[in-house]
Amino acid sequence: MAVLGGTFLTMKDLAKRMDPNHQLAKIVESLSQKNSMFEHMPWVECNDNTRHHTTSRTGLPTPTWVRLNQGQTAQVSLTDQFTDTCGALTTRSVVDPRLARIGGDPGGVRASEDLAHIAAFSNTVEDALIYASTATNPNRIQGLSPRLNSTTGAAGNQLILNEVAAETDGSDQTSMWFIAWSPETVHGIYPKGHPTGLEMVDMGDNNLVTDAGGTNQMRAYVTEFIWTFGLVVRDSSATSRLCNIDTSVLTATGATDDTIIPGMIRAYGRIKDPNVGRGCIYHNRTVDTYLWLQAREKASHQLRPGDDAAGKPVMKFQLWDLYVSDAITNTEDELA
């Protein structure tokens, strides 16, 4: 993905945004991705400032068979508590007021630049929900992948290895994610007392910032952006991951085999209750194309077109809807 090149919007940048009539052109947001997860997930306010504590029952009492005049031993259930934390993403847009007034639409210039920041947040949040790890960077959140990356882990039973293709090898793998969203299963969190979602603060043009040369001060329009959020998996049995999908095999075989469908059946079967919450299956565009070819070739695969709860056309599998998430890569390592 392309990245931002500098700190300030320049005359050269502005010139590229003008149409032949010297008006702001409508920009094609080609770097925006399809980010479905954060559109579907419910949000819950943290119960401890920027942290959220979840108590899970880990053991039940054992009932005892007794005869008349025979007592029993008192028992208690067992519980455990785990904590998830929020991470903060932030950036700022800085525009020289003199530059913004060129073309007669300073508000439009600022809005054009702000839209790019919003798209970047959307992409970064979706990527974090899937791949971020507090072990590798404590400033980030704990995403889904670090929670489901080994069959011997705490939730290892929810990790399904795609074992159909013998060629599975290397770092050209991808995954499908099965998630039952609800406040009782899997949800996002935001700090106590804070608004949820992306915050935009328009600080106007009465701001002194260091110029591009790094020595002098200049007045500038400034918009600050911040998004503080986290992810909680209250019940790991409401998630499953079908991993080790070899994208090179998909490209080679097209729609003539069952490379993914058997794994999807197993992953769906690991969800304890598919009727709880909003059931969604996420995959990238490579897998999406393959699945539509499968649906066309083999109706017995239970892949069918339909509408989701919002009336949008989607592919369906069993009771759940399938969605594209561009944040899911084709460069995952093989898991075991």
Residue pairs with C-beta under 8 A, 6 or more apart in sequence:
1 31
1 123
2 31
4 116
4 120
6 212
7 94
7 212
8 94
8 95
8 96
8 211
8 212
9 94
9 95
9 96
9 99
9 109
9 113
10 99
11 99
11 102
14 99
14 102
14 103
14 109
17 24
17 25
17 27
17 109
17 112
18 24
18 25
18 103
19 25
22 103
23 103
23 105
24 103
24 105
24 108
24 109
24 112
27 112
27 115
29 115
29 116
29 119
31 119
31 123
32 119
32 122
32 123
33 122
33 123
33 126
33 326
33 327
34 285
34 324
34 325
34 326
35 122
35 123
35 125
35 126
35 325
35 326
35 327
36 126
36 280
36 282
36 323
36 324
36 325
37 126
37 129
37 130
37 179
37 280
37 282
37 325
37 327
38 122
38 125
38 126
38 129
38 188
40 181
40 278
40 280
40 323
41 129
41 181
41 186
41 187
41 188
42 181
42 182
42 183
42 187
42 188
43 187
43 188
43 189
43 190
43 196
43 197
43 229
44 52
44 183
44 187
44 188
44 189
44 190
44 232
45 189
45 190
45 191
45 192
45 193
45 196
46 52
46 86
46 189
46 190
46 191
46 192
46 230
47 53
47 192
48 83
48 192
49 191
49 192
50 85
50 86
50 191
50 192
50 228
50 230
51 83
51 84
51 85
51 86
52 83
52 84
52 85
52 86
52 189
52 230
52 232
53 81
53 82
53 83
54 81
54 82
54 83
54 84
54 232
54 234
55 79
55 80
55 81
56 79
56 80
56 81
56 82
56 234
56 235
57 77
57 78
57 79
58 78
58 79
58 80
59 77
59 78
60 77
60 78
61 75
61 76
61 77
62 75
64 72
64 73
66 72
84 141
84 142
84 189
84 230
84 231
84 232
85 134
85 141
85 142
85 230
86 141
86 189
86 190
86 191
86 228
86 229
86 230
87 128
87 132
87 139
87 140
87 141
87 228
87 229
87 230
88 139
88 226
88 227
88 228
89 121
89 124
89 125
89 128
89 226
89 227
89 228
90 224
90 225
90 226
90 227
91 117
91 120
91 121
91 224
91 225
92 222
92 223
92 224
92 225
93 110
93 113
93 114
93 117
93 221
93 222
93 223
93 225
94 209
94 220
94 221
94 222
95 109
95 110
95 113
95 220
95 221
96 218
96 219
96 220
96 221
97 106
97 205
97 219
97 220
97 221
99 109
100 106
100 109
100 110
100 221
102 109
103 109
106 221
110 221
110 223
113 223
114 200
114 223
117 223
117 225
118 198
118 225
121 198
121 225
121 227
123 326
123 327
125 227
125 229
126 325
126 326
126 327
127 327
128 140
128 141
128 143
129 141
129 143
129 144
129 231
129 327
130 143
130 144
130 145
130 177
130 325
130 327
130 328
131 143
131 144
131 145
131 327
131 329
132 140
132 141
132 142
132 143
132 146
133 140
133 142
133 143
133 145
133 146
134 140
134 141
134 142
134 146
135 146
141 229
141 230
141 231
142 230
142 231
143 231
144 177
144 179
144 231
144 233
144 239
144 241
145 175
145 241
147 153
147 154
147 155
147 233
147 236
147 239
148 155
148 158
148 159
148 236
148 239
148 240
148 241
149 159
149 335
150 156
150 159
150 335
150 336
151 157
151 159
151 161
151 335
151 336
153 159
154 236
155 233
155 236
155 239
157 270
158 236
158 237
158 239
158 240
158 241
158 270
159 240
159 241
159 243
159 335
160 240
160 241
160 242
160 243
160 263
160 266
160 267
160 270
161 243
161 244
161 263
161 335
161 336
162 168
162 242
162 243
162 244
162 245
162 246
162 259
162 260
162 263
163 244
163 263
164 257
164 258
164 259
164 260
164 262
164 263
165 246
165 249
165 259
167 246
167 248
167 249
168 244
168 246
168 249
168 334
169 246
169 334
170 334
171 331
171 332
171 333
171 334
172 246
172 247
172 248
172 330
172 331
173 243
173 244
173 245
173 246
173 247
173 330
173 331
173 332
173 333
173 334
173 335
174 245
174 247
174 283
174 284
174 286
174 287
174 328
174 329
174 330
174 332
175 241
175 242
175 243
175 244
175 245
175 283
175 328
175 332
176 241
176 242
176 245
176 260
176 263
176 264
176 267
176 281
176 282
176 283
176 287
177 239
177 240
177 241
177 281
177 282
177 283
177 325
177 328
178 239
178 240
178 241
178 242
178 267
178 268
178 270
178 271
178 279
178 280
178 281
178 320
179 186
179 238
179 239
179 279
179 280
179 281
179 282
180 186
180 238
180 239
180 271
180 273
180 274
180 276
180 277
180 278
180 279
181 187
181 277
181 278
181 279
181 280
182 238
182 276
182 277
182 278
184 234
184 235
184 276
184 277
185 233
185 234
185 235
185 238
185 276
185 277
186 231
186 232
186 233
186 234
186 235
186 238
186 239
186 277
187 231
187 232
187 234
188 196
188 229
188 230
188 231
188 232
189 229
189 230
189 231
189 232
190 196
190 197
190 228
190 229
190 230
191 228
194 228
196 229
197 227
198 225
198 226
198 227
199 225
199 226
199 227
200 223
200 224
200 225
201 223
201 224
201 225
201 226
202 223
203 221
203 222
203 223
203 224
204 221
204 222
205 219
205 220
205 221
205 222
206 219
207 219
207 220
207 221
207 222
208 217
208 218
208 219
208 220
209 217
209 218
209 220
209 222
210 216
210 217
210 218
211 217
211 218
233 239
235 272
237 270
237 271
237 272
238 271
238 272
238 273
238 276
238 277
239 271
240 267
240 268
240 270
240 271
241 267
242 260
242 263
242 264
242 266
242 267
243 332
243 335
244 334
244 335
245 259
245 260
245 263
245 287
246 259
247 286
247 330
249 259
250 259
250 260
250 286
250 287
250 290
251 286
253 259
254 290
254 293
255 290
255 293
255 294
255 296
255 297
255 298
256 297
258 301
259 290
260 287
260 290
260 291
260 294
261 294
261 301
261 303
264 281
264 317
268 274
268 281
268 317
268 318
268 320
271 279
274 318
274 319
274 320
275 319
278 309
279 319
279 320
279 321
280 320
280 321
280 322
280 323
281 317
281 320
281 321
281 322
281 323
282 322
282 323
282 324
282 325
282 328
283 291
283 322
283 323
283 324
283 325
283 328
284 324
284 325
284 326
284 328
284 329
284 330
285 324
285 326
286 330
288 315
288 322
288 324
291 303
291 315
291 322
292 303
292 315
294 301
294 303
295 301
295 303
295 304
295 305
295 315
302 317
302 318
303 315
303 316
303 317
304 315
304 316
305 313
305 314
305 315
305 316
306 313
306 314
306 315
306 316
306 321
307 313
307 314
308 314
308 321
314 321
314 322
314 323
315 321
315 322
316 322
